[in-house]
Amino acid sequence: SQMRQSFADHGVRVEVIDLETAGLRANMPRGEGDPTTGMWEWLSGQRRVGLLPLSDGLTYIYMFAAKDDLVGRRTPIDVESWSQSFPHLRGAFERVPADATYRDILEVHCSTWVLDNAVLLGDAAGAKSARESMRNSSASCTEAFCALSVCCQRNASM
């Protein structure tokens, strides 16, 4: 975030934590057996897979593998390897787009969300892993808007 970098340039401590995990996220055509409501998630060892229905006949898939799982991080994905970990998801793995790529999963923590008359909100305030974001997004959002409210009360010219 450019805004978060601006805060760092003005002395706000910004800590980037490498979670030693890589994640692939992609949209793909919905298949038979994919969820039509709600998100489904599975764990196997250090691997994680989630499916989430989207509109227009699409399914969102995310796949996480540890950084040292070189086969799990291979692109295009290694359908055989992932199917050994999650046999019931073979059909989903076969639909992952060939150009989908893994990205390192990082979390960002800022020592404050407020600097003078600016407030960081959303990912700029503290980028979280996908799993952490789903778990804490409402609490984080509430905290950010409370911080914004306090700033507005303290400075009527905002």
N, C-alpha and C positions, 0 to 999 in steps of 0.2 A: 504494500500500500504506500503510495506517495505521501499521503497524509501522516501515516505512522512514521515514515522516514523523516518527515519534517519535525515531528515530535522528538525523535532521536537526535536530530541535528541541534535541537534546543535543550539537550541534556536529559530527556526522559530516558530512563533505562529500558531498553527493549531486549528481551532474551528470546533467542530462537533455539528451540529444542528439537533435535533430530530424533524421531521416535524409532529409528532403525527398522522402518517398515516402508514398503512401497505399495502404492495403490493404483489400481486401474479402474477407471469409471467410463461407462459407455452406454449409449442408447442402442437398442437392437429391436428387431421385430418381435412382438409378443408371440410366445410359443404355447403350445398345449401344456397345461400344468403350471404355467406362470401365475403368480398371484394377480387377482383382478381388484382386490381391495387390500390395503395394508401392506406393510413391508415384511418380508421374510428374510431371516438371516441364519447362517450355519457356520459353525466353527469345526475345524479339524486340525489338530496340532497348532501350528503357527499360521495357518491359513484361515481366511474369513471370506465368505461370499454373502452378498445380499442382493435381493431382487425387489424391485418396487414398480408397480404398474404406473404407466404414464398415459396420457390421452393419445388418441389416434393410433391405437394398436401397437404402442411401443412399450418396452420394458427397460428399465434402468438397471444395470448390473454394476456392482462394485466388487472388486477382488483385492484382498490385501495379502501380501506375503512378506515374510521377514527379509531384510536386506541380503542375508546370506543364502536365501533360497533362490539360487540362480535359475533353476529349472522353472520354479513358480513364477519368476519375473520375466521369463522369455516372451518375446513378441515376434510374430503372432503367438498367442498363447498356446501352450502345450496342452492340447485337449486331453491326451492320454494321462498325463501327470495329474491334472486337476480332476479328472474323472476318477482316478484312483482315490483321491482324497474325498470326493463328493460324487459317488456313482450315480445318484439320482438326478444330478444336474448336468449330465453329459449333453443333453439337448440344448441347454442354455450355453454351455461353453462352445458348442459348435456354431452358435449364432453371434459370438463376440466378433465385432468388426476387426478385420486383419490389421487396420491401421491404429487400433487402440493401443495406448502406451501407458507404461507405469511412471508414476512420479513419486519422489520421496515424500513421505508424510512428515510434516513439520508442525509444531505448535509455536505460537508466538505469545509471549506474555509481556505486557507493558506495566511499568511501575505505577502509572496513572493513566486515566482516560481523559484527563482535563489539563489543558495548557492555556492559560490566559482566557480568551473567549472562544476557544475551540474545544470540542468534545469528540472523541473517537467513538464511533458506533459500529456495530456489526463486526465483520472480519478485520477491519482496520484496528479495532480495539484489542483484539486478541484472536488471531486465527487458530482454530482448533481442528483436530482431526475430525473426519466425518462422523465417527462414532461419538466422540466427545461433543460435537456440535449438536447431534440429535438429542443427546442426553441432557445437555445444559442450556440449550438455546433460549428457552423461555426465561430462565433465571438470569442469564447473561443479558438478555434484552431488557428485562425489567431493571437491572442494575444500571445499565447504560442510560436508560431514559430517566432514572432517578438522578443520576449525575448531571444530565442535561438540565433537568428541572432546577437543581441547586444552582448551576451556573447562571441560568436565566434569572433566578431570584436575586442573585448577588450582583448581577450586572444588567440593568434594565436596557442598556443600549445594544444588547446582543441582537 
